[in-house]
Amino acid sequence: MASGVSKFMKDTRIEMNPNRIVQYLGKPPEEFTREDLIKFIENNRIETINFRYVGGDGRLKTLNFVITSRAQLDQLLSAGERVDGSSLFSYIDAASSDLYVIPRYKTAYVNPFATIPTVDLICSYYTKEGIRLSSSPENILSKAHEVLKDSAGLSLEAMGELEYYVICDRQHFYPTTAQKGYQESSPFCKWEILRYEAMQAIAQTGGKIKYGHSEVGYICAEDHDMEQNEIEFIPVPVEEAADQIVIAKWVLRMIGYKYGVMVSFAPKIEVGHAGSGLHIHTRLVKDGKNMMVEGDGLSDVARKTIAGYLRLAPSLTAFGNTVPTSYLRLVPHQEAPTNICWGDRNRSVLVRVPLGWLNVDNMARDANPQDKGESAGFADSQTVEFRCPDGSANICLLLAGMAVAARHGLEMEGALELADKLYVDVNIFAPEHRKIQEKLPQLPVSCWESAECLLRDRQIYERDDVFSPVVIDGLVETLKGYDDKDVSVKYYGRGDEIKRLVEEYLHC
């Protein structure tokens, strides 16, 4: 009986998968082989292939191929192709810059936008010696996860809440009130259709989506409107979580381009209005079991992990808040964190423990008394949420940094005591709790300060050769190059200058 149920579950998982390659092959992506992809490409008249890979700027890059023969296709999938590393990464010398990009078969999907039938694959970087490029973002993430698994015996799963603004010409019908757009429905939400299309396309590329909705932000400017939306994913291994975010941002921009509107993931569009974050939820898993819960609450594993995030939070901003406008978002009273603390269901803290469906499996039965079936358990849904990152993040480096922080917390002496010390159960921005806020450590207030924090913690990130020193040095140079000390104070009340700053970093 059990094996029959298992087979049924596996079959429906494949049959309902939006990825056309999964449906055709009848197997999950992690089982794709080179011969599988050749079979799909030949039998479905695929004419072109795109290699995609993340550059040093965190954006998706593309290399196009027209398929001319089976032999050529086999060679592409077997050996990859050469690229100019010095044009992709600032720290690679042009005198010796060739790199290989090698496709990862499990990432294959049919391009939802191509006018010619096309299959895309995400690639990893390799050196002239045929080994992984230790300084590339996706390989840093892979190494950070492997070190965590080796040291703690735990796997890290993550997912992002991808917030963005749609910037369009003024819409005169069914206006939305400023700062009141949360989960608004069409026609008051103007760009629900864009979100629908994006969710469908992201799912076809392999993204695991939880839901989408309109967000709080709605800005009426002189000649255009700006509407905030969000797409949230479900937890998957951190390497897959990074792929999901990178592809989702590409998809949203492509569909925005189709509709003649601009999609921006910028952390701040206008002072006084909600900024866009990239909240990251994580959980540690062992043998398929969520180790973040124990009994009716959080486990010591979860609390130590939280302590690791809190301890390294200032330097994590170097990966997750990478442009000056990031620090116009990290201000009080906009549901963005400024202090290093954590709490349950508390949106004024840096690390939030959201509702996790613990001991509440009777709600559906109460709402639907006619249904006598048994409810599934939801204890595995519990995550912890890191709330300071934004759309400027290099997602691979951010998740790698969080894997390092999780490991650091699990190994750190006094981790549970630190977690107890930095726990708060009040809105720290409320006037009556100002004294509590004043006692808490603060996040950096500029890219410059973030870089200083990274320099102080660099040994933790470079331990076991996870982060390459050249990457740390390059980030520090970039962050300090903005020369944005006291950015919030410098631009306070200067509307025109803030507008120019926002436009400069509108696409992060």
N, C-alpha and C positions, 0 to 999 in steps of 0.2 A: 504493500500500500504506500509506504513512505517513498519508495523509489518511483512509483507511478506519479505521485504528487510532484516530486522533484523534476521528473521529465516534463510534466505539464508546465511547471513554472519556467523551466528553461526555454521551452518552445514558445510560450507566449512572450517571453522577454525578447526573443529574436523576431517573432512575427510582428510585434508591435513597435519594433525599433524603427525610427524614421530614417536611419542611414540605409540607403539603397543597397550598399555593398553587403551589409549585414543580412538584409532580407534575401538577397540573391544567393549568397554563399551558405546561408543557414547556420552561421557560427558567429560567436561574439568577436569583436575586433581584436582582442588580445590573442586570438588564435589565427589571425590572418597570416598567410605565408606569401612568398613571392609568386609561387605558382597560382595561388588563389587570385591574386590581383591581376595577373596576366590573363587568366580565364575570364574574369569579369570584364576587363578592358576589351578583349577580343570579341566576346559574345554580346556586348552592349554598345558596340561601335563607338567607343571612346576614342577621340581623335587627338587630344592633347593631354599633357600632364603638367601640373605645376608643383615645383618644390617650394615649400614655405619654411621660413626659419626666422627666429627672433634676433634682431640686430642689437647692437649696444645701446640703442635708444629705446629699447623695449617694444618696438613696433614690428609688425609682421612684414617680412621681405618675400619677394617672389622671383622665381626663375621658371620661364616657360619652355616647354618642349612640344614639338609636333611629332607624333608617333609615325614612323616611316616603315618599321618592320618589327617582327617579334624579337629578332636578335638585338635591335637597338633598345627596345623596351626592357628586355632581360638585363642588358648591360646597365641601363639607368637605375633599375631597381637593385641591382647587385653591387654596383660600384659608385653610385652617386655622381657628383660632378664637382668641378673646381669652382671656387669663388674667391674674390679679392677680400681677404680679411681686413686689410688696412682701411678699406672703405666702409666696413661694417663695425669695426671696433677701433676706437681712437688710440688704443695702446699697442696696436700691432704695427710693426715697422713695414713701410712700403717696400723695403729692400728684400724682405722675406715674408711675403704676405699671403701666399696661396694656402687655402684651406679646402678640405673636402666637406661637402654637405651630403649626409647619408640618410635616406628616407627611413622613417619608422613605420612599418607596414600597418600597425594597429591604428594609426591616425588617419588612414585613407578615407576619403569621402568624395562624393560627386559634388563639384562646385555648383552651388545653387544659382549663381549669377552668370556663368559663362554662356555665351550664345552658341559656342561650339561645345559638344559633349566633352567634359573635362573631369579628370580625377586629380585631386590635390592630396599631397602628403606633407606632413611636418617632418623636418629634418633635424639631425644633430650634427654638430661640428666635430671634425677630426683633423689632426695635424698631419704633416708630411710623413710621420712615422706610423700613421694608421692608428693612433690612440686618441681618445677623447680630448678635445681642447679644454684644459682645466679651467680656463678663464671665461668660457662662454656661459651665458646665464643659465641655459637649461642643464648644462653639465654641473654647474655649481649646485643647482637645486637637487639633481640626482645624487650627487656626492653627500650633500647635507642630510638627505633622507636615509641614505645607506648607513652613514655614521650613526644616526639616531637609532636605526633598527639594530645595528650591531651592538651598540652600547646599552640600550634599554630593552631590546626585544619587543619594541612597539612600533607600529606603523602610524604615520601621520596622515590624516585625511583633512581636506579643507574645501571650502567653497566661498565664493565671493558674492557680495551684494553690489551689483554694478549699477551705479546711479549715473544719469546723464541728463542733459538738457537738449531739447529740440528747439532750435532758434528759427523762427519763421516770420513771414509777413503778418501784420496785425489781423487777428480774427475777431470780427465784430459781433458774431452771434454766440450766445451762451457763454458769456465770460466767466472765468474762474476768479475767485477772490484771491488776492496775493497771500501767500503762505498758507493757503487752505486747499491745496490740491491733492491731499493724501487719499489715495485709492478712489479718486473721482472717476465717474463713468462717462462714457461718450453720451451726448455731444459736448458736455462740459470739458471732458478730456479730449482734446483735438487730435492727438496723435496716438490713440489706441491702435489704429490700424497699422501704423509703423511698428509698434511694439509687437503686435500679433505676427506680422510678417517676419520680424527679426527672430522671435522665439521659434517659429517654424523652421527658419533657415539654420539657426544655431543647432536645433535638435537634429537636423539632417546632417550636419557636420560632425555629430557625435557629442554635442554638449548635453549634459544632464541638467535640465531646468526644473526648478521647484515651482516658481510662479513668476508673474510679472504684474506690475500695477503702476499707476501714476503716483508720484511722490508729492511731498509738501510744496515744493517750490513752484511758484507761478509768478512770472515777472512781466508786467506791461511796460514796455519802453515806448519811446516816442513814435516809432514807425514799425515796431516788431514786437512779437510776444516770445516768451521763453517758458517752455513747459518742461517740468522735471518728471522723469520716469525712472523705473528701476526694474531690472531683471535679476532674479536671485536663483542660484544654482543649488544642487544638493552635494553633500560631501563625497568626494572621490579622492583617491591617492593624490598627494600634492603635485606630482608631475602632471597628472591629467587636469587638475584644477587650474594650473597655469595655462595649459593649452586652451581650456575653455574660455578663460578671460581674454586671451590674446585674439582668438578667433571671433569671439562675441563682439569685441570692439570693432574689428574689421567689418563684420556683418552689419552692425548698426550704422557705421559710416557709409557703407555701400548702399543701404536702403535709404538713408537720408539723402544721399546724392541722387538716387532715383527720383525722389519726391521733390527735389530742389530745395531742401532745407538743410540746415547745418546741425550735426550732432556733436556735442562737446562733452567731454569727460572732465573738463577743467574743475579744479577744486573750488573755485569761487568765480561766479559770474558777476555778481553785484553785491556790494556791501549792504548788510541789513536783510538780505534774503538768504534762504537756505543754500549752502554749498553742496557739492556732490562728493560723497565719500566712496570708498571701496572697502566696506567693512568685511573682515575676513573671519569666518567661523572655522574652528578646528576641533578635532577630537582625536584621541589616541586609541588605537585598536590593536587587539591581540587575538589571533585565531578567529577573526570575524566578530569579536565581542567588543563593545564600546567600554573602554576602561575609565571613562570620565565619571561614571556613576557607581555608587555602592549603596545598596539599601535604598533609602528614601532621599539621598542627596548626593552631593559631589564626593568623589573619592579623593584620597590623598594624592593620587596621580594627577587629577585635575587641578588641585590646589597648588601642587608643586609646579605644574606647567604654567599656571597663571602667574606664579611668582617669577618664573623665568621671563615671561613676557613683560612683567612690570620692571624687572631689573634691567632688561635691555631695551626697554621702550624708547628712551631718548635716542639711542643709536639706530634703532629700527626705523626711525623716521628718515634716515639717510637713504633707505630703500623704498619707503612708502610715501614720502612727502617731499618731492624732489624739485619743486619749482617755488619761486617766492610767493605766489598766490596760495600755495598750500597753507601758509601761516596766516593768511587772511581768513581762512576757514576755521582754523583752530583757535577760536575765541569763545568766550562764555555766551550762554543763552541761545545757541543755535543747534543744540543737541550734538555738538562736536566737543570732544574732550580737550581739556587743557591741563588737567592734573593726573598724576600717576596713581590710580586707585582702581578698585574693582567692586562689583556688587551684583546682586540678583535683580534682574528685570529693571535695572537702573540705567537710564539713558544719559545720565550726566557723568558717567564713569568711563575710564579708558577700556577696561575689560568687563564686558557684561555677560552674565549668565542668563540667557533667555529661557523662557518657559520650555520645558523639555518633555511634557506628557508623562511625567512620573505619577503613578498611582491615580490616573484619571481615565482608565479604560472603559468607563461606563457612560461617557457623555453621549456617544452616538445612540446607545440603547435608550437613554433617557429621552433624547430628541425624537427617536423613532421606535416607540414601544411595540409597533407591529413587527419589527425585525427581531427574531429570536436567535439569530446567529451569533457566534462568538466573535469578539473583536480581536484584532491583532495587537500584540504588544508594541509599545512605542518607546521603550527605554533607550533604544539605540539612537534616538533622535537628539539626545542632549549634546550640545556643543558649547564652547565658550567663544565669545565674539571680541575681536580686537578692532577697535573703532576709529583709530586715528588715520589709517591709510586713505589715499584718494586716487583718483584716476591718473595722476602723474607717476604712479608707482611702476617700477620695473618689476612685473609680477613674479618673474622667476627669482630675482634676487630677494624680493620681499618674503616669499614663501621659504626660500632657503634660510634667510635670517630668522624666521619664526621657527623653523626646524632646529636651528642652532639654539635659539632661546628656550625651546621646549626641553631639549637635552640639558641645557645649563640649569634649568629649574629643577629637573629630576635629580641632578647630581649635586646641586648647590647646598652647602651647609646652611641650615637655618631657613630653608625655603618656606616651610609651613609657618614659621614665626613671621616672616616677611608678609606672607599672604594675610595672616591675621591682622597685622599692623596696618595694612593698606586697604582693608575692607571697610566700605561705607554703605549705609542703608538709607541715606537721605539724598535729596537733590542738593549737591554741593554749591550750586549757583544761586540757591534761594538766599535772600539777605540774612535770614536768621541762622544760616549755617556757614556764614562767612569765616568764622574762626576755624571750623573744620577744614575748609578749603585752604586757608592760609598755612596750615600745618603740613599739607601734602606736597610732595615734590612735583615739579612742573615739567611738562614737555618742552622741547626747544621752541623758540619763537622765531626762528629764521633758518634758512638753509645753512648759513654760516655756523650757527650754533649746533645744528644737526651734524655737520662735518666734524666739529670739535668733539662731539660725543662719540662719533664713529672712531676717531683716532684713539680715544681713551679705551674703547672696547675692542680694538682691532685684534688683539691676541685671542680673544674668545672666538671670533669669527674665523680666524686663520688657523685655529687648532685643527689638527689632523688634515691639513691641506684642503679644507672645505672652500674657503674664499682665498683666491690668489691675492697676494700683496699688491700686484699691479692693478687689480680691480678696485681694491680699497683706496689706493692712491689716486686712481682716476676719478672715483666718486668724490673724494675729498676736493680734488682740484676743480671739478665741475661745480659742486655746491658752493665752494668759497668764491668761485668765479662770478657768482651773481652779486657779490658784495651787498648783501641785503640785511645787514645787521639792523635790528630794531625796525623791521619792515612795517609792522602795524603802526608804530608810533610815527614813523617817517611819512606814511601816506594818510594818516588820520585826517579826515575832513577835506582831503584834496581829491575831489571827485574826478576831475579830468585826468589827473595823473594815475589814479586807480584804474580808470577806464582803459588808458593806454597799456597799463601793466596787464590787465585782464586780456586784452586783445593779443598781446605778445605771447601769452601762454594759453591761449584758447584751446590749442590742440596739444598742450603739455609738451 
